[in-house]
């Protein structure tokens, strides 16, 4: 059994709770900008003191309205300044936040409210209230409903005017490290979502130690980030708490269609994103260059960027390569850096693996993509690449305070300061995911190299065993092929079948641009595009490139392009855009049967061995 361990950099503080992090920040830098909110074409700063004052006013309002210590408050809100404001207000009142994804259906909302036992809910918008209203009659435990769109935050603040500072301080300081801080429900890629009990210590000790490990990222002068990943997910939620502790200036932009102008005006020093965002930035730049008849230049620049980064990794860059890189830096790379705001040095990436190609590409833009690994059950990061411990193609070494080991069957198992306490009201499931010696069984497969860097190879439950007995981890193939500009999602199939195949959907955002660049009608229907020879040839090219990394037995031999899209509403994606594999395999069984029948729609022209 392979194992690595990174000792704590900052001692544990079992008496502290999350509010301690804000109190320390206000004491250290009371007038430093901690947040910024949109104002006109720019941003208005909110200092640490101003933020705390607003938090206190809301917390007093919650207390005045009858919220008791330990009460659970559900919350539906897009990524925004108000998210962090309400999050900390709930902590200060001694209550427990239960976030609900803003994309959740009425039935999903009902399950979270019923299972958590929440007695109050805060809703940002009319559309969320409409969904909640559908199941209101079946949620007798909810006796307090606040609507942000109707000014209820101001009403709460006014209601708390009579609550004393002494009462608030008593509430604020009551929770200790082992007490529940938040109840976050898993995104539900398999089965019903389970409530993960995350404690104050999970956030506090992880924030203190992660800040020490990521010192160059979060503590450089003027450090700032623009959050656009949903705060209902633990990834962005942890980063938001880390930023409060570290004094990072934070802005928010929930509308991804406005992301580029927001990056330009906010100019963050680091960003947080999932690999799909990095793929989209690259693909959009490539298609834009193609439209301007500069596609060959862009691809040559990208190839140079990867070659340059790989040479840097080996410690030797030839003179000719330096000159070529300098030319492309002026022609191409500088413009891409400006697209991200011009100041981004680091990008923290999680949720899925980023291809080595894109890792090297962004590295040559002087942006280190710090890939990390974690789950809701681990308060997000267990491992992460650090500025001084960085290896492209891995998810980095264990963060301080963590032990990571690889079990005999390849499963990643972890123990450390951010591992959750239990599943809410579910002792049986809790018992299943812990080993006898206290390690959390992640369900993911991976390897540790000689230097202790972790690489993810797949999901234990998703391993495909072909009729020939070959074990195939689908994620490796899927991640490589999904980087193609017109590939939306890909699901590899082949369990107990004679060969590996795939279901492919098209990226409806990128498809019109790609069709235009390839001399076709950009208004072509999805049905037409899914059967178009040029589209099929492009998917074939992506499949061939993915197959190049696999043995013949592991490579995709046939595929079908579906004339539909996988969405959260269709039940095929989780809120964090991960595929719900079981649902897809069930709903598209007829298409899978066609692949293995006598008349497959498409067959791979080439396969590659290694």
KOLMARGU-946638 format. One record per residue (C-alpha): residue number from 0; residue in one letter; x, y, z. Coordinates in nm, 3 decimals. Layout:
REM residues N
NUM; a; X; Y; Z $
...
REM end
This chain:
REM residues 610
0; x; 0.000; 0.000; 0.000 $
1; x; 0.154; 0.329; -0.119 $
2; x; 0.121; 0.624; 0.121 $
3; x; 0.225; 0.988; 0.158 $
4; x; 0.181; 1.233; 0.444 $
5; x; 0.229; 1.609; 0.482 $
6; x; 0.256; 1.736; 0.841 $
7; x; 0.066; 2.038; 0.970 $
8; x; 0.218; 2.379; 0.905 $
9; x; -0.018; 2.551; 1.150 $
10; x; -0.124; 2.387; 1.480 $
11; x; -0.486; 2.281; 1.528 $
12; x; -0.718; 2.526; 1.704 $
13; x; -1.003; 2.313; 1.847 $
14; x; -1.160; 2.607; 2.035 $
15; x; -1.198; 2.822; 1.722 $
16; x; -1.495; 2.838; 1.488 $
17; x; -1.531; 2.994; 1.143 $
18; x; -1.627; 3.334; 1.287 $
19; x; -1.281; 3.347; 1.449 $
20; x; -1.130; 3.382; 1.101 $
21; x; -1.326; 3.700; 1.030 $
22; x; -1.256; 3.841; 1.377 $
23; x; -0.883; 3.788; 1.323 $
24; x; -0.898; 3.948; 0.977 $
25; x; -1.077; 4.260; 1.107 $
26; x; -0.825; 4.291; 1.389 $
27; x; -0.530; 4.255; 1.152 $
28; x; -0.647; 4.473; 0.859 $
29; x; -0.971; 4.657; 0.948 $
30; x; -0.959; 4.891; 0.647 $
31; x; -0.841; 4.643; 0.384 $
32; x; -1.084; 4.566; 0.101 $
33; x; -1.221; 4.218; 0.159 $
34; x; -1.494; 4.220; -0.105 $
35; x; -1.592; 4.427; -0.408 $
36; x; -1.937; 4.464; -0.563 $
37; x; -2.025; 4.585; -0.914 $
38; x; -2.083; 4.958; -0.946 $
39; x; -2.131; 5.109; -1.290 $
40; x; -1.845; 4.988; -1.508 $
41; x; -1.625; 4.919; -1.207 $
42; x; -1.628; 4.782; -0.854 $
43; x; -1.695; 4.928; -0.509 $
44; x; -1.476; 4.793; -0.230 $
45; x; -1.612; 4.668; 0.103 $
46; x; -1.359; 4.668; 0.387 $
47; x; -1.320; 4.394; 0.645 $
48; x; -1.483; 4.618; 0.908 $
49; x; -1.776; 4.704; 0.680 $
50; x; -1.830; 4.337; 0.601 $
51; x; -1.826; 4.241; 0.969 $
52; x; -2.071; 4.520; 1.056 $
53; x; -2.315; 4.393; 0.793 $
54; x; -2.268; 4.035; 0.911 $
55; x; -2.340; 4.137; 1.272 $
56; x; -2.656; 4.326; 1.173 $
57; x; -2.796; 4.026; 0.986 $
58; x; -2.693; 3.782; 1.261 $
59; x; -2.875; 3.992; 1.521 $
60; x; -3.179; 3.992; 1.293 $
61; x; -3.176; 3.612; 1.275 $
62; x; -3.156; 3.595; 1.654 $
63; x; -3.441; 3.845; 1.692 $
64; x; -3.655; 3.634; 1.458 $
65; x; -3.614; 3.332; 1.683 $
66; x; -3.324; 3.142; 1.528 $
67; x; -3.171; 2.922; 1.798 $
68; x; -2.818; 2.774; 1.823 $
69; x; -2.792; 2.472; 1.594 $
70; x; -3.099; 2.561; 1.387 $
71; x; -3.059; 2.477; 1.022 $
72; x; -3.123; 2.747; 0.763 $
73; x; -3.155; 2.647; 0.397 $
74; x; -3.025; 2.893; 0.138 $
75; x; -3.075; 2.926; -0.239 $
76; x; -2.870; 3.199; -0.404 $
77; x; -2.649; 3.255; -0.706 $
78; x; -2.280; 3.327; -0.654 $
79; x; -2.278; 3.680; -0.510 $
80; x; -2.151; 3.902; -0.231 $
81; x; -2.472; 3.826; -0.040 $
82; x; -2.379; 3.457; -0.034 $
83; x; -2.076; 3.516; 0.189 $
84; x; -2.261; 3.783; 0.388 $
85; x; -2.544; 3.544; 0.480 $
86; x; -2.303; 3.253; 0.529 $
87; x; -2.111; 3.440; 0.799 $
88; x; -2.429; 3.588; 0.951 $
89; x; -2.562; 3.236; 1.003 $
90; x; -2.231; 3.134; 1.166 $
91; x; -2.242; 3.442; 1.395 $
92; x; -2.599; 3.356; 1.500 $
93; x; -2.482; 3.005; 1.596 $
94; x; -2.694; 2.839; 1.328 $
95; x; -2.610; 2.592; 1.049 $
96; x; -2.623; 2.671; 0.676 $
97; x; -2.779; 2.412; 0.442 $
98; x; -2.700; 2.532; 0.086 $
99; x; -2.930; 2.428; -0.199 $
100; x; -2.813; 2.446; -0.560 $
101; x; -2.994; 2.727; -0.742 $
102; x; -3.069; 2.479; -1.022 $
103; x; -3.245; 2.229; -0.791 $
104; x; -3.592; 2.103; -0.882 $
105; x; -3.885; 2.122; -0.636 $
106; x; -3.841; 1.753; -0.548 $
107; x; -3.468; 1.801; -0.483 $
108; x; -3.544; 2.105; -0.266 $
109; x; -3.801; 1.901; -0.073 $
110; x; -3.553; 1.620; -0.007 $
111; x; -3.289; 1.854; 0.133 $
112; x; -3.538; 2.039; 0.353 $
113; x; -3.699; 1.721; 0.479 $
114; x; -3.378; 1.527; 0.541 $
115; x; -3.190; 1.817; 0.703 $
116; x; -3.476; 1.926; 0.927 $
117; x; -3.421; 2.290; 0.831 $
118; x; -3.664; 2.528; 1.003 $
119; x; -3.596; 2.834; 0.785 $
120; x; -3.511; 2.913; 0.424 $
121; x; -3.365; 3.219; 0.253 $
122; x; -3.443; 3.261; -0.118 $
123; x; -3.268; 3.507; -0.347 $
124; x; -3.513; 3.529; -0.637 $
125; x; -3.875; 3.487; -0.742 $
126; x; -3.794; 3.177; -0.951 $
127; x; -3.654; 2.999; -0.644 $
128; x; -3.961; 3.094; -0.442 $
129; x; -4.186; 2.953; -0.714 $
130; x; -4.009; 2.617; -0.696 $
131; x; -4.021; 2.619; -0.317 $
132; x; -4.394; 2.705; -0.327 $
133; x; -4.465; 2.383; -0.517 $
134; x; -4.359; 2.176; -0.217 $
135; x; -4.436; 2.428; 0.060 $
136; x; -4.731; 2.224; 0.187 $
137; x; -4.506; 1.921; 0.242 $
138; x; -4.246; 2.104; 0.451 $
139; x; -4.413; 2.157; 0.791 $
140; x; -4.074; 2.201; 0.957 $
141; x; -4.016; 2.530; 0.767 $
142; x; -4.169; 2.812; 0.973 $
143; x; -3.954; 3.104; 0.855 $
144; x; -3.919; 3.212; 0.491 $
145; x; -3.714; 3.516; 0.386 $
146; x; -3.699; 3.653; 0.030 $
147; x; -3.404; 3.863; -0.070 $
148; x; -3.588; 3.994; -0.377 $
149; x; -3.850; 4.148; -0.147 $
150; x; -3.602; 4.327; 0.079 $
151; x; -3.607; 4.080; 0.368 $
152; x; -3.236; 4.124; 0.440 $
153; x; -3.303; 4.489; 0.528 $
154; x; -3.602; 4.379; 0.735 $
155; x; -3.383; 4.131; 0.923 $
156; x; -3.114; 4.391; 0.990 $
157; x; -3.377; 4.632; 1.127 $
158; x; -3.531; 4.358; 1.344 $
159; x; -3.198; 4.294; 1.515 $
160; x; -3.144; 4.648; 1.636 $
161; x; -3.248; 4.557; 1.993 $
162; x; -3.023; 4.250; 2.021 $
163; x; -2.722; 4.334; 2.239 $
164; x; -2.359; 4.290; 2.144 $
165; x; -2.323; 4.061; 2.447 $
166; x; -2.596; 3.829; 2.319 $
167; x; -2.436; 3.818; 1.976 $
168; x; -2.090; 3.746; 2.119 $
169; x; -2.234; 3.463; 2.325 $
170; x; -2.385; 3.311; 2.011 $
171; x; -2.079; 3.378; 1.794 $
172; x; -1.832; 3.211; 2.028 $
173; x; -2.046; 2.919; 2.144 $
174; x; -1.958; 2.671; 1.868 $
175; x; -1.632; 2.479; 1.906 $
176; x; -1.424; 2.311; 1.640 $
177; x; -1.603; 1.976; 1.651 $
178; x; -1.949; 2.130; 1.617 $
179; x; -2.136; 2.120; 1.286 $
180; x; -2.079; 2.428; 1.071 $
181; x; -2.271; 2.333; 0.758 $
182; x; -2.465; 2.047; 0.607 $
183; x; -2.380; 2.012; 0.237 $
184; x; -2.562; 1.761; 0.023 $
185; x; -2.362; 1.570; -0.235 $
186; x; -2.450; 1.658; -0.593 $
187; x; -2.602; 1.317; -0.647 $
188; x; -2.422; 1.159; -0.944 $
189; x; -2.532; 0.825; -0.797 $
190; x; -2.844; 0.778; -0.586 $
191; x; -3.008; 1.027; -0.352 $
192; x; -2.788; 1.310; -0.223 $
193; x; -2.641; 1.250; 0.122 $
194; x; -2.589; 1.528; 0.376 $
195; x; -2.220; 1.572; 0.463 $
196; x; -2.164; 1.705; 0.815 $
197; x; -1.871; 1.947; 0.794 $
198; x; -1.744; 2.094; 1.118 $
199; x; -1.599; 2.432; 1.207 $
200; x; -1.255; 2.269; 1.243 $
201; x; -1.281; 2.127; 0.892 $
202; x; -1.290; 2.483; 0.758 $
203; x; -1.073; 2.658; 1.019 $
204; x; -0.778; 2.418; 1.028 $
205; x; -0.791; 2.365; 0.652 $
206; x; -0.796; 2.742; 0.588 $
207; x; -0.499; 2.806; 0.818 $
208; x; -0.289; 2.525; 0.669 $
209; x; -0.393; 2.575; 0.305 $
210; x; -0.307; 2.946; 0.335 $
211; x; 0.038; 2.851; 0.457 $
212; x; 0.086; 2.611; 0.165 $
213; x; -0.060; 2.854; -0.089 $
214; x; 0.114; 3.156; 0.063 $
215; x; 0.230; 3.296; -0.274 $
216; x; -0.123; 3.277; -0.410 $
217; x; -0.339; 3.418; -0.130 $
218; x; -0.097; 3.643; 0.056 $
219; x; 0.082; 3.833; -0.217 $
220; x; 0.016; 4.209; -0.205 $
221; x; -0.306; 4.288; -0.388 $
222; x; -0.422; 3.926; -0.406 $
223; x; -0.773; 3.906; -0.550 $
224; x; -1.008; 3.661; -0.713 $
225; x; -1.333; 3.672; -0.909 $
226; x; -1.564; 3.386; -0.808 $
227; x; -1.800; 3.249; -1.071 $
228; x; -1.823; 2.884; -0.959 $
229; x; -2.139; 2.815; -0.759 $
230; x; -2.092; 2.877; -0.386 $
231; x; -2.341; 2.601; -0.306 $
232; x; -2.057; 2.363; -0.393 $
233; x; -1.791; 2.304; -0.131 $
234; x; -1.506; 2.395; -0.370 $
235; x; -1.596; 2.765; -0.401 $
236; x; -1.739; 2.775; -0.047 $
237; x; -1.405; 2.677; 0.104 $
238; x; -1.216; 2.923; -0.117 $
239; x; -1.449; 3.204; -0.001 $
240; x; -1.372; 3.124; 0.365 $
241; x; -1.001; 3.094; 0.286 $
242; x; -1.010; 3.440; 0.125 $
243; x; -1.168; 3.596; 0.434 $
244; x; -0.897; 3.441; 0.650 $
245; x; -0.619; 3.544; 0.411 $
246; x; -0.744; 3.894; 0.330 $
247; x; -0.799; 3.830; -0.041 $
248; x; -1.024; 4.080; -0.222 $
249; x; -1.318; 3.887; -0.369 $
250; x; -1.563; 3.978; -0.644 $
251; x; -1.847; 3.768; -0.787 $
252; x; -1.993; 3.710; -1.134 $
253; x; -2.265; 3.443; -1.162 $
254; x; -2.341; 3.520; -1.528 $
255; x; -2.073; 3.343; -1.732 $
256; x; -2.177; 3.538; -2.042 $
257; x; -2.041; 3.847; -1.861 $
258; x; -1.730; 3.674; -1.734 $
259; x; -1.480; 3.818; -1.982 $
260; x; -1.573; 4.186; -1.924 $
261; x; -1.585; 4.123; -1.549 $
262; x; -1.237; 3.969; -1.555 $
263; x; -1.119; 4.272; -1.750 $
264; x; -1.252; 4.524; -1.499 $
265; x; -1.180; 4.327; -1.180 $
266; x; -0.836; 4.201; -1.287 $
267; x; -0.792; 3.912; -1.040 $
268; x; -0.452; 3.772; -0.944 $
269; x; -0.590; 3.417; -0.934 $
270; x; -0.908; 3.243; -1.043 $
271; x; -1.098; 2.933; -0.945 $
272; x; -1.246; 2.717; -1.219 $
273; x; -1.327; 2.367; -1.337 $
274; x; -1.137; 2.220; -1.636 $
275; x; -1.431; 2.283; -1.869 $
276; x; -1.374; 2.659; -1.828 $
277; x; -1.009; 2.628; -1.935 $
278; x; -1.115; 2.412; -2.229 $
279; x; -1.375; 2.670; -2.333 $
280; x; -1.127; 2.960; -2.314 $
281; x; -0.882; 2.769; -2.533 $
282; x; -1.147; 2.651; -2.780 $
283; x; -1.305; 2.996; -2.809 $
284; x; -0.965; 3.151; -2.880 $
285; x; -0.892; 2.886; -3.143 $
286; x; -1.228; 2.932; -3.318 $
287; x; -1.196; 3.311; -3.304 $
288; x; -0.855; 3.282; -3.469 $
289; x; -1.002; 3.044; -3.726 $
290; x; -1.276; 3.294; -3.807 $
291; x; -1.009; 3.560; -3.863 $
292; x; -0.815; 3.323; -4.089 $
293; x; -0.542; 3.293; -3.827 $
294; x; -0.621; 2.939; -3.717 $
295; x; -0.286; 2.802; -3.837 $
296; x; -0.100; 3.073; -3.645 $
297; x; -0.294; 2.996; -3.326 $
298; x; -0.232; 2.622; -3.350 $
299; x; 0.137; 2.679; -3.421 $
300; x; 0.152; 2.912; -3.120 $
301; x; -0.023; 2.654; -2.902 $
302; x; 0.218; 2.380; -3.011 $
303; x; 0.510; 2.613; -2.935 $
304; x; 0.361; 2.693; -2.594 $
305; x; 0.337; 2.327; -2.500 $
306; x; 0.688; 2.255; -2.630 $
307; x; 0.823; 2.554; -2.435 $
308; x; 0.654; 2.446; -2.110 $
309; x; 0.775; 2.088; -2.147 $
310; x; 1.128; 2.220; -2.202 $
311; x; 1.099; 2.436; -1.889 $
312; x; 0.985; 2.129; -1.698 $
313; x; 1.300; 1.945; -1.812 $
314; x; 1.515; 2.245; -1.719 $
315; x; 1.652; 2.335; -2.063 $
316; x; 1.501; 2.565; -2.329 $
317; x; 1.690; 2.595; -2.657 $
318; x; 1.772; 2.938; -2.805 $
319; x; 1.556; 2.883; -3.115 $
320; x; 1.258; 2.781; -2.903 $
321; x; 1.304; 3.091; -2.685 $
322; x; 1.292; 3.315; -2.993 $
323; x; 0.986; 3.140; -3.136 $
324; x; 0.810; 3.159; -2.800 $
325; x; 0.887; 3.531; -2.765 $
326; x; 0.730; 3.596; -3.107 $
327; x; 0.412; 3.404; -3.027 $
328; x; 0.398; 3.565; -2.685 $
329; x; 0.351; 3.905; -2.851 $
330; x; 0.118; 3.779; -3.124 $
331; x; -0.106; 3.541; -2.927 $
332; x; -0.032; 3.479; -2.559 $
333; x; -0.042; 3.842; -2.443 $
334; x; -0.396; 3.877; -2.581 $
335; x; -0.511; 3.564; -2.400 $
336; x; -0.366; 3.691; -2.072 $
337; x; -0.564; 4.011; -2.120 $
338; x; -0.880; 3.804; -2.174 $
339; x; -0.836; 3.676; -1.819 $
340; x; -0.779; 4.026; -1.686 $
341; x; -0.405; 4.062; -1.739 $
342; x; -0.295; 3.983; -1.381 $
343; x; -0.378; 3.614; -1.337 $
344; x; -0.074; 3.420; -1.217 $
345; x; -0.250; 3.115; -1.078 $
346; x; -0.567; 2.922; -1.154 $
347; x; -0.696; 2.671; -0.902 $
348; x; -0.867; 2.384; -1.083 $
349; x; -1.074; 2.101; -0.945 $
350; x; -1.374; 1.873; -1.005 $
351; x; -1.213; 1.683; -1.298 $
352; x; -0.866; 1.633; -1.448 $
353; x; -0.722; 1.893; -1.686 $
354; x; -0.537; 1.755; -1.987 $
355; x; -0.156; 1.773; -1.977 $
356; x; -0.170; 1.962; -2.307 $
357; x; -0.378; 2.245; -2.161 $
358; x; -0.175; 2.239; -1.840 $
359; x; 0.139; 2.308; -2.043 $
360; x; -0.041; 2.558; -2.267 $
361; x; -0.154; 2.777; -1.976 $
362; x; 0.183; 2.739; -1.807 $
363; x; 0.339; 2.907; -2.109 $
364; x; 0.094; 3.194; -2.062 $
365; x; 0.273; 3.237; -1.724 $
366; x; -0.036; 3.097; -1.554 $
367; x; 0.018; 2.800; -1.327 $
368; x; -0.295; 2.585; -1.319 $
369; x; -0.285; 2.443; -0.967 $
370; x; -0.486; 2.126; -1.006 $
371; x; -0.624; 1.984; -0.685 $
372; x; -0.834; 1.692; -0.570 $
373; x; -1.108; 1.659; -0.313 $
374; x; -1.473; 1.581; -0.248 $
375; x; -1.764; 1.729; -0.056 $
376; x; -1.671; 1.481; 0.218 $
377; x; -1.323; 1.638; 0.241 $
378; x; -1.430; 2.006; 0.252 $
379; x; -1.277; 2.027; -0.098 $
380; x; -0.896; 1.995; -0.125 $
381; x; -0.698; 1.697; -0.003 $
382; x; -0.413; 1.748; -0.247 $
383; x; -0.318; 2.045; -0.463 $
384; x; -0.024; 2.158; -0.671 $
385; x; 0.155; 2.444; -0.495 $
386; x; 0.358; 2.725; -0.652 $
387; x; 0.680; 2.559; -0.533 $
388; x; 0.556; 2.197; -0.559 $
389; x; 0.406; 2.179; -0.903 $
390; x; 0.384; 1.891; -1.148 $
391; x; 0.162; 1.914; -1.457 $
392; x; -0.057; 1.608; -1.507 $
393; x; -0.102; 1.546; -1.135 $
394; x; -0.332; 1.688; -0.866 $
395; x; -0.036; 1.764; -0.646 $
396; x; 0.097; 1.650; -0.309 $
397; x; -0.109; 1.613; 0.008 $
398; x; -0.196; 1.942; 0.174 $
399; x; -0.055; 2.000; 0.524 $
400; x; -0.244; 1.789; 0.778 $
401; x; -0.331; 1.506; 0.538 $
402; x; -0.232; 1.147; 0.477 $
403; x; -0.312; 0.993; 0.138 $
404; x; -0.273; 0.627; 0.057 $
405; x; -0.352; 0.397; -0.233 $
406; x; -0.527; 0.074; -0.131 $
407; x; -0.442; -0.259; -0.289 $
408; x; -0.731; -0.219; -0.536 $
409; x; -0.611; 0.128; -0.639 $
410; x; -0.864; 0.326; -0.433 $
411; x; -0.755; 0.662; -0.290 $
412; x; -0.803; 0.674; 0.087 $
413; x; -0.747; 0.984; 0.300 $
414; x; -0.720; 1.093; 0.660 $
415; x; -0.680; 1.451; 0.773 $
416; x; -0.808; 1.781; 0.903 $
417; x; -1.079; 1.831; 0.639 $
418; x; -1.242; 1.486; 0.635 $
419; x; -1.611; 1.513; 0.722 $
420; x; -1.763; 1.393; 1.047 $
421; x; -2.048; 1.178; 0.914 $
422; x; -2.343; 1.156; 0.679 $
423; x; -2.644; 1.324; 0.836 $
424; x; -2.891; 1.072; 0.985 $
425; x; -2.716; 0.792; 0.797 $
426; x; -2.487; 0.583; 1.021 $
427; x; -2.495; 0.286; 0.781 $
428; x; -2.354; 0.487; 0.488 $
429; x; -2.106; 0.656; 0.720 $
430; x; -1.973; 0.322; 0.834 $
431; x; -1.936; 0.202; 0.475 $
432; x; -1.698; 0.482; 0.376 $
433; x; -1.447; 0.455; 0.660 $
434; x; -1.184; 0.186; 0.708 $
435; x; -1.124; 0.027; 1.045 $
436; x; -0.819; 0.249; 1.095 $
437; x; -1.014; 0.568; 1.019 $
438; x; -0.934; 0.642; 0.654 $
439; x; -1.209; 0.779; 0.430 $
440; x; -1.264; 0.564; 0.122 $
441; x; -1.308; 0.813; -0.162 $
442; x; -1.428; 0.572; -0.429 $
443; x; -1.176; 0.726; -0.668 $
444; x; -0.879; 0.545; -0.822 $
445; x; -0.532; 0.691; -0.839 $
446; x; -0.158; 0.652; -0.817 $
447; x; 0.116; 0.818; -0.613 $
448; x; 0.451; 0.880; -0.778 $
449; x; 0.788; 0.862; -0.605 $
450; x; 0.764; 1.228; -0.501 $
451; x; 0.420; 1.187; -0.343 $
452; x; 0.219; 1.353; -0.624 $
453; x; -0.128; 1.209; -0.676 $
454; x; -0.279; 1.131; -1.018 $
455; x; -0.646; 1.041; -1.065 $
456; x; -0.717; 0.747; -1.294 $
457; x; -1.092; 0.703; -1.256 $
458; x; -1.390; 0.621; -1.039 $
459; x; -1.395; 0.280; -0.872 $
460; x; -1.764; 0.223; -0.950 $
461; x; -1.719; 0.332; -1.311 $
462; x; -1.452; 0.082; -1.414 $
463; x; -1.565; -0.097; -1.730 $
464; x; -1.476; -0.464; -1.766 $
465; x; -1.497; -0.573; -2.131 $
466; x; -1.604; -0.920; -2.240 $
467; x; -1.234; -0.992; -2.286 $
468; x; -1.166; -0.910; -1.921 $
469; x; -0.990; -0.576; -1.984 $
470; x; -1.041; -0.314; -1.709 $
471; x; -1.095; 0.035; -1.853 $
472; x; -1.123; 0.361; -1.659 $
473; x; -1.356; 0.573; -1.878 $
474; x; -1.253; 0.911; -1.735 $
475; x; -0.909; 0.895; -1.897 $
476; x; -1.061; 0.871; -2.245 $
477; x; -1.349; 1.107; -2.174 $
478; x; -1.132; 1.390; -2.041 $
479; x; -0.905; 1.380; -2.346 $
480; x; -1.185; 1.379; -2.604 $
481; x; -1.403; 1.638; -2.429 $
482; x; -1.130; 1.899; -2.489 $
483; x; -1.238; 1.914; -2.856 $
484; x; -1.430; 2.238; -2.929 $
485; x; -1.750; 2.073; -3.054 $
486; x; -1.767; 1.791; -2.799 $
487; x; -2.015; 1.868; -2.524 $
488; x; -2.006; 1.547; -2.321 $
489; x; -1.881; 1.197; -2.384 $
490; x; -1.977; 0.877; -2.205 $
491; x; -1.762; 0.571; -2.264 $
492; x; -1.949; 0.239; -2.264 $
493; x; -1.856; -0.126; -2.306 $
494; x; -1.914; -0.314; -1.982 $
495; x; -1.924; -0.687; -2.069 $
496; x; -1.911; -0.594; -2.437 $
497; x; -1.653; -0.703; -2.697 $
498; x; -1.502; -0.353; -2.734 $
499; x; -1.514; 0.003; -2.599 $
500; x; -1.755; 0.254; -2.755 $
501; x; -1.893; 0.598; -2.669 $
502; x; -2.197; 0.826; -2.667 $
503; x; -2.111; 1.182; -2.771 $
504; x; -2.309; 1.508; -2.746 $
505; x; -2.225; 1.833; -2.924 $
506; x; -2.131; 2.160; -2.752 $
507; x; -2.424; 2.381; -2.853 $
508; x; -2.234; 2.701; -2.765 $
509; x; -1.928; 2.629; -2.979 $
510; x; -2.103; 2.443; -3.264 $
511; x; -2.234; 2.748; -3.463 $
512; x; -1.890; 2.912; -3.466 $
513; x; -1.722; 2.588; -3.568 $
514; x; -1.976; 2.531; -3.847 $
515; x; -1.920; 2.884; -3.978 $
516; x; -1.544; 2.837; -3.974 $
517; x; -1.587; 2.515; -4.168 $
518; x; -1.811; 2.664; -4.437 $
519; x; -2.138; 2.524; -4.309 $
520; x; -2.469; 2.674; -4.196 $
521; x; -2.434; 2.791; -3.833 $
522; x; -2.812; 2.760; -3.788 $
523; x; -2.804; 2.389; -3.866 $
524; x; -3.028; 2.191; -3.628 $
525; x; -2.876; 1.957; -3.373 $
526; x; -3.031; 1.663; -3.560 $
527; x; -2.862; 1.770; -3.884 $
528; x; -2.530; 1.842; -3.714 $
529; x; -2.524; 1.505; -3.538 $
530; x; -2.533; 1.330; -3.877 $
531; x; -2.324; 1.578; -4.079 $
532; x; -2.011; 1.425; -4.240 $
533; x; -1.783; 1.714; -4.135 $
534; x; -1.905; 1.696; -3.774 $
535; x; -1.860; 1.319; -3.764 $
536; x; -1.511; 1.357; -3.910 $
537; x; -1.420; 1.611; -3.641 $
538; x; -1.550; 1.381; -3.365 $
539; x; -1.352; 1.100; -3.528 $
540; x; -1.039; 1.315; -3.509 $
541; x; -1.102; 1.380; -3.137 $
542; x; -1.157; 1.008; -3.075 $
543; x; -0.836; 0.922; -3.261 $
544; x; -0.642; 1.168; -3.048 $
545; x; -0.790; 1.017; -2.730 $
546; x; -0.719; 0.665; -2.850 $
547; x; -0.354; 0.754; -2.907 $
548; x; -0.301; 0.741; -2.530 $
549; x; -0.461; 0.398; -2.490 $
550; x; -0.390; 0.038; -2.580 $
551; x; -0.599; -0.117; -2.857 $
552; x; -0.818; -0.304; -2.605 $
553; x; -0.890; 0.024; -2.421 $
554; x; -0.953; 0.243; -2.727 $
555; x; -1.292; 0.355; -2.858 $
556; x; -1.383; 0.148; -3.162 $
557; x; -1.727; 0.294; -3.238 $
558; x; -1.926; 0.597; -3.131 $
559; x; -2.264; 0.759; -3.187 $
560; x; -2.336; 1.133; -3.184 $
561; x; -2.661; 1.201; -3.000 $
562; x; -2.890; 1.476; -3.138 $
563; x; -2.953; 1.605; -2.785 $
564; x; -2.774; 1.767; -2.494 $
565; x; -2.709; 1.636; -2.145 $
566; x; -2.837; 1.887; -1.891 $
567; x; -2.922; 1.904; -1.524 $
568; x; -3.291; 1.941; -1.613 $
569; x; -3.279; 1.623; -1.821 $
570; x; -3.138; 1.437; -1.523 $
571; x; -2.806; 1.364; -1.692 $
572; x; -2.577; 1.616; -1.518 $
573; x; -2.521; 1.710; -1.156 $
574; x; -2.524; 2.079; -1.049 $
575; x; -2.145; 2.085; -1.087 $
576; x; -2.181; 1.949; -1.443 $
577; x; -2.056; 1.597; -1.374 $
578; x; -2.230; 1.327; -1.577 $
579; x; -2.485; 1.100; -1.410 $
580; x; -2.353; 0.787; -1.575 $
581; x; -2.621; 0.545; -1.456 $
582; x; -2.903; 0.772; -1.577 $
583; x; -2.738; 0.815; -1.917 $
584; x; -2.676; 0.444; -1.964 $
585; x; -3.040; 0.375; -1.878 $
586; x; -3.197; 0.650; -2.092 $
587; x; -2.980; 0.584; -2.398 $
588; x; -2.976; 0.205; -2.384 $
589; x; -3.131; 0.184; -2.731 $
590; x; -2.845; 0.388; -2.878 $
591; x; -2.592; 0.165; -2.701 $
592; x; -2.765; -0.143; -2.840 $
593; x; -2.732; 0.005; -3.192 $
594; x; -2.357; 0.047; -3.143 $
595; x; -2.317; -0.320; -3.069 $
596; x; -2.575; -0.430; -3.327 $
597; x; -2.534; -0.504; -3.695 $
598; x; -2.581; -0.145; -3.813 $
599; x; -2.387; 0.101; -3.596 $
600; x; -2.433; 0.462; -3.700 $
601; x; -2.061; 0.536; -3.696 $
602; x; -1.752; 0.323; -3.678 $
603; x; -1.400; 0.441; -3.595 $
604; x; -1.179; 0.447; -3.903 $
605; x; -0.860; 0.416; -3.704 $
606; x; -0.751; 0.276; -3.371 $
607; x; -0.419; 0.332; -3.208 $
608; x; -0.211; 0.099; -2.997 $
609; x; 0.089; 0.172; -2.782 $
REM end
